[in-house]
Amino acid sequence: MRIVRLTVRDFRAFHGTFELPLKDGCNLLLHGENGAGKSSLAIALREFLSLERGFPRPVQPFEHVFPDLTAPPDPATGNPPLRTPKVSLKFAAPDDEFTWESGKLHPLQLDDGKTPASTTQPQRELLAGVSRQSGFFDYRTLLRSSFRQGNADLGAQLFTLFVESLLAGFQPGGGAKTLGEFWQAAKDAKPLNRHKRAMRTANSAANDFSTKLAPFLEQVRIGANALLNYFPGHRMEILRLAHPGCQYSKATKELLGKRIELKVRFGIHEPAQHEDFLNEARLTALGLSLFLAAVKLADSNPADPAPLRVLLLDDVLIGLDLSNRIPLLDLLHQEFPNHQIFLFTHDSVWFDIAKAHTEQWGTWKASSIHAEMAGDGEPEVPRLKGDMDDLAVAERHLDRDNDLRAAAVYVRAALENSLRKVCKEQGIMIRYNPNPHEVKADALWKALLRRHVEHVKKVSKRFLDDTLIPRIGAVRSAVLNRLSHTGPPALTKPDVRAAIATVRDFRASTVPFEP
């Protein structure tokens, strides 16, 4: 069972529909600058599959905040229509698609008899199994695992991280009840008074939780020490990862002991507060090792490759230098062969290195996501760059979603890429820009036209197909220029469709047209 497509609509950074194809359920290495939408995709996956947050869990709080100015206004109010956020996951084997959308329960939520359910009971059980064996880690979570926030107690931060996130879906002893449910029962057992029976009942629930947590932490400690060995020269050993036990105070009726004690040795030194002693790279390696050990522990049957396990790492390598990043890729490849891995980064240099390293394994796909301008005052349109055809995506936005701006953005990208390719192959000089991707279609096309005129004068042969020159001019006028307009779109469906055909014909043309 693997995810073969993630689709979001009107979700956080994404307005309209956006598809992330995952051919054959591949692992994904995704690069995107800040604001491009990669963290929105990470949140969509986590909120869809994770059990760490309770229910109800409506999708509406994640809606794209900018109004849809391309849609007809609401006749009753005159305002733009409300956004309707949606997240869908398409799976292979079984061939199912699950959707989280407005007006329905979350796919993991039990039927409440009031709101329409998104899934059947067998489907919920299937998704819950995925959730219990998956892990979602971003740089904010990494900070909670390794760095004290202000004057906070790191032990208290670790307790919240492990109990309410990393280990929440674990089922102690293979039973039906998860560690998160034991923790919830302990909290729900808070005594209403200080009578002996009330205190005994409350502390019985707290002790049940503490008893279930302790063995997990020791297994995580052992596993994390093994994973640390992937990082060269780390010189660290986790000596203690333990929970002192929770108990309700008779004096205050508050639950005490909500912390996890982490003791680390560096070389022969045992710092009292390792978080203040170790450098950022070692703290990052330590936090990653603890998290990944917990994820490995969640795998109920590592020998069975069939069940889906998701491992998502969103920009967690910021603190690691390049010498420690390649070892992390090897760790993921060797220790998590059955997980579908999503590795997101904003670092373009690291992306290129990781892409070259993962290509040899044959199970990874590398893509980039960019925020493309769609006009002054308009929200940017996230555009995916990878092995997909920009024109095919433009046609999908045009025909299925009726999103003219998104279609035009992909047409513009396809034209710019085609013009850039011809200029490079023909040695056509362009004004220098340190970032070649910032050289836009207008400058590229004007350079090609100058070469065309020079070629005709010099050898009396056409450099470009004469029939395409006015057509590309029409694309620039009817689509690209209008794309920058604000308010209701000046774009029309026939113009965008003609632009797609023109760019496709330009791709197929021969340059020079008359050698």
Buried (B, 14 or more C-beta within 10 A) or exposed (E): BBBBBBBBBBBBBBBBBBBBBBEEBBBBBBBBBEEBBBBBBBBBBBBBBBBBEEEEBBBEEBBBEBBBBBEEBEEEEEEBEEBBBBBBBBBBEEEBEBBBBBEBBBBBBEBEEEBEBBBEEEBBEBBBBBBBBBBBBBBEBBBBBBBBEEEEEBBEBBBEBBBBBBBBBBBBEEEEEBBBBBBBBBBEBBBEEEEEEBBEBBBEBBBBBBEBBEEBBEBBBEBBBEBBEBBEEBBBBBEEBBBBBBBBBBEEBEBEBBBBBBBBBBEEEEEEEBBEBBEEBBBBBBBBBBBBBBBBBBBBEEEEEEBBBBBBBBBBBBBBEEEBBBBBBEBBBEBBEBBBBBBBBBBEEBBEBBBEBBEEEEEBBBBBBBBBEBBEEBBBBBBBBBEBEBBEBBBBBBEEBBBBBBBBBBBBBBBBBBBBEBBEEBEBEBEEEEEEEEBBBEBBBEBBBEBBEEBBEEEEEBBBBEEBBEBBEBBBEBBBEBBEBEEEBBBEEEBBBBBBEBBBBBBEBEBBBEE
